[in-house]
Amino acid sequence: MILIELEEIRALASSLRIDEILEHSKAVKIRISANSVIDPSALVKEIAADARLSIDPSDNEILIFRPKAKQTEKKLFELKKWLQQFIKTEDV
């Protein structure tokens, strides 16, 4: 199940043109550059509304996602659901 979630996250990241996703002990770092197709205004709204999100103070292209879940499988599912909101319905 974990491999399936990882593959789905990789596919989402690729379609959103996210440069990289790195898992750390308590957070996931997501590098979102100007090449990404994520609407910047939607991303800013998400950061303001979602306590799980913050910008890395040392690199403004890195979004820090702190999932509420502790188990790996649930963290992956939470990340996947968050990424899915940025996929335009016509792209699905």
C-alpha positions, 0 to 999 in steps of 0.5 A: 500500500505504501508503494502505491501511495508513493507512486501516486504522490510522484505522479501528482508531483510530476503533473504539478511540476514540483521539483522535489519532495523530501521526507524528514522526521516530522515534516515533508519539504516540497520544492515549488519553483516558478516552473510549477503549475500550482496557482501562486494565489491558491498556494498563498491562501492554503498557507494562510489557512492551513496550520500544517504549512509554512515556508522554509525561512532559509529557502522561499521555494520550499514549502514545509508540510507537517502532516497531523498523522504519525504513521507513514501510510497515513502521512502519505495519504494526507500529503496526496490529498493535499496535492490533489486539490491543485490538480485542475479538473480538466487535467484529471 
